Amino acid sequence: MSDHSMILVLSCPDRPGIVAAVSTLLFEAGCNILDAQQFDDTETGQFFMRVVFDRLDDAKSQAEIAASLDDLAKRFAMAFRLRERSARKRVALLVSKFDHCLADLLYRWRIGELPMEITAIVSNHGREHLASTDLGELPFHHFPVTKQTKMEQEAQIWELVQKTKTDLVVLARYMQILSDGFSAKLAGRCINIHHSFLPGFKGAKPYHQAHERGVKLIGATAHYVTSDLDEGPIIEQDVERISHRDAPDDLVRKGRDIERRVLARAVRHHLEDRVMLNGKKTVVFTG
């Protein structure tokens, strides 16, 4: 990865000339496009684009490129984000007692697969419940919660998010429903993972419920958190086939595997600016 590589993502109402205008702007700024992906949503009339480019030796500065993009944004009613590709997003990981997703994210982070800075690990249970996961020297915060203290506990988390300048909050099997107000504060920057079945099973022991109904497919969904429980814009999903030979414990084991790989892919997509909100849906420019 070049020290001068940058990522530009943008969206605007679709009209002719957008790609040409962006390409010309980057060319005139002394940049070389390395990768470009685009999508025109004909149903909504919205256009989405992700561009990775290098600033050459005589290129304009990031601030100058951003200023030129501001002018272009006015012309096309465009929203855009521009950042250095090497800049790592700051991430807080929230977890309860089930630590398989947390352990997987930490492993991928340690081997360099997930380019992020971990600002905090937060749990509504004590650290002893995560004894099987190597937290190292990462900052751990125990914020217990009850029905009576939910608002105060969420205020603690929000204060931590602000204090640490956290860009993304990941609910790595954090078994608490966020309030509408807290969900709104984290709009577009909070990812959750949950089991997804057809038919859907809610409440305790969903995999046992699925076994009782003879489900043939189990799966998981990673999505952005909204006030609608488990119904936010979907980032990533996966499924695995189940047979009559699988016991409830087999479903739980296979479910853990699906949950952690789906969550990891969703987090990576977000970290690399590959996800763009499109109403209740997302546009995901996969690599």
Steps between C-alpha positions, in 0.01 A plus 500: 500500500641837399543767768311733266200273433158643574140378499210707372139389538209706374129492433265736319194508276588324177566712192738488204858614550570397861772245424661732247497791745657294782763349271590839355527656844740230620705516179537876527596461867793279400345170611498151352186287541578149626149363535152634431158348562163655436131418524193673363187408696235540234222451758601798713692703242807509726858457381777350717875487437818388677840602364847406623777720364861599550622856533807524280812693598375829359136450603287746690469456875211319664355833611515636146334188359229524766439864408459406134260224602298753700447699179407182312261401778307824460468440128367144535325520843757247610594359841858369522766370738872524434776349713849361485489129437753434775296684764347244735150538638463498878277214618329410829393137550197424718443148633302309760576140600537336157849590384547306175446807281724715720779240497478472121515876446800532733682220318438659159611837641822355643602338169425823311190379318280770657666842472362673809597661829312344792398776739314291756342168584175551688290236673195494719665207679832475682829412335489151653231406247755558221772286656543293182575812292840669506423868555867586553546861606190623320289736713209307653192667646237324708171689481232287669141567403150437631161615374516782751853615405486454121503872417789569739700206361449612141610850603824345631560323169421815300740705714770237436430506124541877495804505729687240294389652168359165395391476135325162513322301770476124448247295695696174512213302655411782738171368633335830581243688292615857440248774571358701209696806609830315523439328165442840341829634638685205345316506167717363221788411731375212715503143368311211656504125434200275552379157399260505207263216427210426270267489684631743760548395860520759775566469869706244686687213332417580135711210371303258716178650360637452150584137574148435627356638175735297279668800342717412200700823485645712777668833449613831637455865406726798568325834475509860612310561822175697485206542733333207319637196681719285269352671194766757411669525159667166426874491431578128481327161532584132473327164546587137556296189425371289790382139493284281720820355644596831663422533870434838666865519608606452137282794398652714775853404391433566132316821591804633685715447191254680274457790742869574536585483130199711401580763764868506399413557134255777588753677722767474231264643237428796728865556588587514130216743418326244283153548652264783408152549640221499244183564696414179685758310295873519438727507201806285573795528260671169575863448408 
